[in-house]
Amino acid sequence: LFSTGAADSCQVTVTQPRFQEADYSTRTAFLPCAFSASGCSSSPPQVLWFRFLTNKHEDLCTPGCTDDQKYKVHLLPGNNISLQINDLTVDDNAVYICGIAFSDSSSPRSKQAGDGTVLTKTEKQHSNGKLIFMIIASSLLFLYSTTVFTLFVVYKKISSGRKVFQAIAQELQKQRYAEHCRQPDDLEDDTVYQNR
């Protein structure tokens, strides 16, 4: 057991590599995630994994995985975690988000997510599609990083992982729409700068 004071002071930090590339011959990928926790209970936290594709968002493991054959979560020594992705194809290219939640804590900082890892499996022939994907994924990472804190405050109040993910997706869509509305001005500024 732990004291209420310890639960209220629980703070979590989650880190992920920004990019990971897999060769076209790779069949299994392992995405690393690490976290640090201070003032939290000694009970293990929930490990959550989401992914953001170009046109949709999915909850992979929240904390149980939706497809046990495709995805497996490994708890490693030293607060390290990895997501194993089997039968890897180019369809698995996406932004993968790792989340840590000490659900027995009332602290808003006890539920946090990383900035996401852009996973790219290359095809036998490289194409401009990879570059376009990387640009889109980087934009998603930027938009996502501004909503992480809000997301996990919402998670504290909602028990279902799917509902949490829907709330995240809705918030991201709002921000993507706002970003899209600003793009013409940004492009115009870039053109003026290049002409100089």
PEKACOR-V777606 format. One record per residue. N is the residue number from 1. SS is DSSP state (H for helix, E for strand, - for the rest). BURIAL is 1 if it has 16 or more other ideal C-beta (glycine too) atoms within 10 Angstrom, else 0. D_CENTER is the distance of its C-alpha to the mean C-alpha in Angstrom with 2 decimals. Layout:
N/SS/BURIAL/D_CENTER ; N/SS/BURIAL/D_CENTER
This chain:
1/-/0/30.68 ; 2/-/0/29.44 ; 3/-/0/30.75 ; 4/H/0/29.45 ; 5/H/0/29.43 ; 6/H/1/27.05 ; 7/H/1/24.61 ; 8/H/0/24.91 ; 9/-/0/24.18 ; 10/-/1/21.04 ; 11/E/1/18.47 ; 12/E/1/15.19 ; 13/E/0/13.35 ; 14/E/1/10.20 ; 15/E/0/10.17 ; 16/-/1/8.68 ; 17/-/0/10.77 ; 18/-/0/10.12 ; 19/E/0/11.80 ; 20/E/1/13.21 ; 21/E/0/16.15 ; 22/E/1/18.01 ; 23/-/0/21.68 ; 24/-/0/23.03 ; 25/-/0/24.82 ; 26/-/0/21.83 ; 27/-/0/21.59 ; 28/-/0/18.97 ; 29/E/1/15.81 ; 30/E/0/14.39 ; 31/E/1/10.96 ; 32/E/1/11.56 ; 33/E/1/10.02 ; 34/E/1/12.56 ; 35/E/1/13.37 ; 36/E/0/16.61 ; 37/E/1/18.32 ; 38/E/0/21.61 ; 39/-/1/23.91 ; 40/-/1/22.06 ; 41/-/1/23.85 ; 42/-/0/24.53 ; 43/-/0/23.04 ; 44/-/0/19.86 ; 45/-/1/16.67 ; 46/E/1/14.61 ; 47/E/1/11.60 ; 48/E/1/8.98 ; 49/E/1/6.72 ; 50/E/1/5.58 ; 51/E/1/6.08 ; 52/E/1/7.48 ; 53/-/1/11.00 ; 54/-/0/13.69 ; 55/-/0/15.36 ; 56/-/0/13.36 ; 57/E/1/10.28 ; 58/E/0/10.33 ; 59/E/1/9.88 ; 60/E/1/10.55 ; 61/E/1/11.49 ; 62/E/1/12.13 ; 63/-/0/13.74 ; 64/-/0/16.07 ; 65/E/1/14.91 ; 66/-/0/16.13 ; 67/-/0/17.73 ; 68/-/0/19.05 ; 69/-/0/20.60 ; 70/-/0/17.57 ; 71/E/1/14.91 ; 72/E/1/15.79 ; 73/E/1/14.20 ; 74/E/0/16.38 ; 75/E/0/17.16 ; 76/E/0/18.81 ; 77/-/0/21.23 ; 78/-/0/20.41 ; 79/-/1/17.22 ; 80/E/0/15.46 ; 81/E/1/13.35 ; 82/E/1/12.72 ; 83/E/1/11.52 ; 84/E/0/14.59 ; 85/E/1/14.70 ; 86/-/0/18.38 ; 87/-/0/20.50 ; 88/-/1/18.22 ; 89/-/0/19.16 ; 90/H/0/18.33 ; 91/H/0/17.03 ; 92/H/1/13.96 ; 93/-/1/13.08 ; 94/E/1/9.71 ; 95/E/1/6.33 ; 96/E/1/4.43 ; 97/E/1/1.44 ; 98/E/1/4.83 ; 99/E/1/7.01 ; 100/E/1/10.73 ; 101/E/1/13.49 ; 102/-/1/17.19 ; 103/-/0/18.46 ; 104/-/0/22.03 ; 105/-/1/21.56 ; 106/-/0/22.35 ; 107/-/1/20.81 ; 108/H/1/18.13 ; 109/H/1/16.61 ; 110/H/1/16.43 ; 111/E/1/13.08 ; 112/E/1/10.28 ; 113/E/1/6.59 ; 114/-/1/5.87 ; 115/-/1/5.91 ; 116/-/1/3.91 ; 117/E/1/6.73 ; 118/E/1/9.01 ; 119/E/1/11.06 ; 120/E/1/14.56 ; 121/E/1/17.46 ; 122/-/1/20.67 ; 123/-/0/23.58 ; 124/-/0/27.11 ; 125/-/0/27.96 ; 126/-/0/25.68 ; 127/-/0/25.50 ; 128/H/0/24.44 ; 129/H/0/21.80 ; 130/H/1/19.57 ; 131/H/0/20.11 ; 132/H/0/19.45 ; 133/H/1/16.13 ; 134/H/0/15.13 ; 135/H/0/16.38 ; 136/H/0/14.57 ; 137/H/1/11.17 ; 138/H/0/12.07 ; 139/H/0/13.13 ; 140/H/1/9.96 ; 141/H/1/8.22 ; 142/H/0/11.37 ; 143/H/1/11.44 ; 144/H/1/8.03 ; 145/H/0/9.04 ; 146/-/0/12.20 ; 147/-/1/11.10 ; 148/H/1/8.99 ; 149/H/0/12.38 ; 150/H/0/13.86 ; 151/H/1/11.30 ; 152/H/1/12.02 ; 153/H/0/15.65 ; 154/H/1/15.74 ; 155/H/1/14.32 ; 156/H/1/17.31 ; 157/H/0/19.67 ; 158/-/0/18.42 ; 159/-/0/18.86 ; 160/-/0/17.43 ; 161/H/1/13.78 ; 162/H/0/14.50 ; 163/H/0/15.97 ; 164/H/1/13.07 ; 165/H/1/10.81 ; 166/H/0/13.80 ; 167/H/1/14.13 ; 168/H/1/10.67 ; 169/H/1/11.59 ; 170/H/0/15.02 ; 171/H/1/14.13 ; 172/H/1/12.17 ; 173/H/0/15.21 ; 174/H/0/17.54 ; 175/H/1/16.12 ; 176/H/0/16.09 ; 177/H/0/19.66 ; 178/H/0/20.72 ; 179/H/0/19.47 ; 180/H/0/21.29 ; 181/H/0/24.41 ; 182/H/0/24.53 ; 183/H/0/24.19 ; 184/H/0/27.93 ; 185/H/0/29.05 ; 186/H/0/26.66 ; 187/H/0/27.95 ; 188/H/0/31.48 ; 189/H/0/31.13 ; 190/H/0/29.88 ; 191/H/0/32.89 ; 192/H/0/35.30 ; 193/H/0/33.99 ; 194/H/0/34.34 ; 195/H/0/37.86 ; 196/-/0/38.94
